Each structure stands twice: as structure tokens, then as C-alpha cells.
Amino acid sequence: MNLSRLWQVIITVVLVLGLYMPPVTAAETLSPRTDTFNALVQECLELQGETSLSACDQAIEMHPDDVIPWYGRSRVLSALGQQEEANQSYARVRVIQAYYNAIAQLLAQQEQIESLMQNDEQFSQLEAAINSEDMEEEQLEQLQQLKQQILTLRENPSLLDQEIADAMLQVRDRLADIIGQISATAS
């Protein structure tokens, strides 16, 4: 199953059937933080020069996947006149943010596919869309492929879990590559 093709088809179906999944909030994606970490982040965000920068770095060491200390670090460095380093820290903020957004999107899409797999009414709507004469050839082909994929997934639901897991690993690997590029630029 071609993953990028699968996502194209899913997006088409979401648009055709009007499915919607609410966005995942940050509170749902972050692990609990300790009081020590929270105190460091608070100090980091106070923009008190080298003291705040040290707090940012300690918080980042504890949780390198948290955007807040990276954001604070970028603000502190900017206030200290170290704009190039500030820009690199802010680039980390954007990369980590994109990572969490991509994972949340994958999970939302998984839920949409599972819903379509389990909901006979939605599956009937898919079939009705396929049988309508008001469909462009490319859309029709995508919907037919989706129908076949859903039938396959109904027979073997673990395939979806594997596809999602593989996609998450690809996103994580891409994140590591981008962070490596940012770090190489800093050197």
C-alpha cells in the first residue's frame, strides 16, 4: 500500500464525505513535566540574560522535545544580541511544532479511516459517491481505491496500525534529519 497515495485518497474522502476530527491539543500530546522543569521554564521566559539562558538550556536538556524552552532560548539570545543563535533556536521551535502537528494529523487520519472501516453508513455514502455520475474520473479512481483499501483493512485491521506506525517513524526520522541540519548550521 503506497502511503502517500493512501493519504491523498483519505483527504479526498474527508472532503467528499465531510468528515471532521477536532485538532489534538498540546495537553493531549505532552508528557507531564516536573516542578523543577516548570520552574526552569518560568525562569527561562523571564528574559533575565545569562541566568535565563542557563535555565533554558537546563530545561531543554530535560525535555528537548518541548517548544517552550526553545522559544524562551530564542528570545533570550535575541535580547542578548546573538541573533544568529536566536534564529537557530527558533528554527527548532518550528521543527518541533511541525513534528507534533504531523503526528496529530496521522492520528486523526487513523481515526477517520477506522471510523470509515466500522461505520456502514459512511461506507454506503462512499459507495454512493462512487456510483454517482457527478464524479470526475480521477476522483472516482481514488474513491474506488479507497473502497478496496477499506475492504482490505476490514479483513486485516492491523495493516492500518502498521502503516500509521511506519509513517510516524518516517516523521520522527525526518525531524532528526532537520535538527541535524540545524545543528550543523550552528557549528
N, C-alpha and C positions, 0 to 999 in steps of 0.2 A: 504494500500500500504506500503510495507516494505521499509523504506527509504534507508537503507544500500544496499539492493538489487537493488533499483532503481539506485543508483549511480554506482554500478557495471555494470549495463546494459548500462547506459549512457556512461561510459568510453569505453565500448566495441564498442558502436555505433560510438562514436567520432573516435576511431581508424579505424573502418571499413569504414566509410564514409569520413574520412579525414577532419572533421570539425575542425575549429580553432577559438578561441576567443582570441584577444590580451589581455595581462595582464592588470589589473586595476592599475593605477599609484597611488602613495601616494597622489598626489594632488587631485585626484578624491574622496578619502576616508576621508580626514581630514576636519574638520570644520575650518573656518577662525580663526586665532589667533590674539590676540590684540597686540598692540605695546608693552605694559607692559610685556606680556608673552614673546614676541620675545626678548626683552631686557634682561629678566631674563635668557632665554636660552643661549643667547650670553655670558652673564657673567658666566653662569654655565660651558660653554665649554672652558673658558679661563684657567681653572685649577689653580686658584689662592687660593688654600687652603680652609679655613673655609668660606671665602666670597663666593667662587664659590659653595661650598656645600650648603650654605644657599639659594643662587639663584636657585640651582637645586631643592631643597625642595619646595620653593615657586612656581616654575613652575609646579612641579608635583602636588601640591595642586590645582592649577588652572586647569590642564588638566592631570589627572592621566593615561589617555589612550595614551599619546604621548610618543613615544620611545626616543626621543632626550634628554629630561631632565633625564630620567632614565639612558641612556647611559653616559651622562655627569657626573651624580652622581657616576656611577661605576668607571669612570676614575679618578674623584677627590678623591674618597675613596681609590683607589689603590695608587694614588700619596701620600696620607696621611698615607699609610702603613696599612690600615684597609681592608685587602684582603677579609676576610670573608664577611663583609658587601658589599664590591665591587662586589663580586660574586653573592650575593643575588640581588643586583640592576641589574646586567647584566642578571640574570635569568628572571627578569621582562621584560627586553628588548626582550628576545627571546619569552616569552609567548605572549606579546602584538603583536609582529611581526607575530607569528603563528596565532593569532586571526584574524588579518586583512587579512592575506593570505587565511584563511579558508572562511571568509565572501566573499572575492573577488572571490574565486573559486565557492562558491554556486551561486553567482550572474551570473557568466559566464556560469555555467551549466544551470541555469534557462533560459538564453538567447538561449543557444543551443537547449534546449528542445522546447522552444517557436518557434524557427526557424523551427525545425523539424515538429512541430504541424501545422505550417502555410504554409510550403513550400511543395507543392505537388510533386515537382521533387525529393526532398530529401526523401520524404515518398516513392516514387516509387523506389528509389535506395535501401531503406530499404527492401521493398517487393522483389526486385530483388535479394538482398543478401540472403533473407530467402529462395527464390526459387532456388538458385544456389546449385549445387551438391558438391561444393567445400567448404563445411562448416562442421566443427566439431559439434557433437551433442550438446555439452554444449553451444557453440556459437549460434547455431540455436535456442535452447531453450531461450536463453537470448534475441535474436532478436525478437522472437515471443512474448515474454512477453512485450518487449518494444513497439512493434506494438500495442498490446492490450492496454497498458497504454496510448499510444498516442491517440488511438481512444477514450478512456475514457476521457482523458484530452480535446480532441476536443469537446466533448459533455458538459464538465463542466470545463472550464479553471481555475476557482477559486481554484480547488483542487491543482494545481501546486503552486499557491501563498501560500496556507496554508502549503503545505509540505516544501517550502523554509522558510517560517516564523518559522515553528516548528524547522527546522534544525538550523536556526540562533539562536534561543533561547537555543537550546542544546549546541551550540558552546559557547555562552555567559556564560551559567551556568558552563560549563567545565572550561572556563577561570577563573571564580570566584573561583572555587574549587582549581585550581592550584595556583592562587595568595594567597588563604588562606593557602595552604601548604607551600608556600614560606615564608609567614609572620610568620607561626607557627615555622618554622625552625629558623627564626631570633630571636625569643623570648627565 
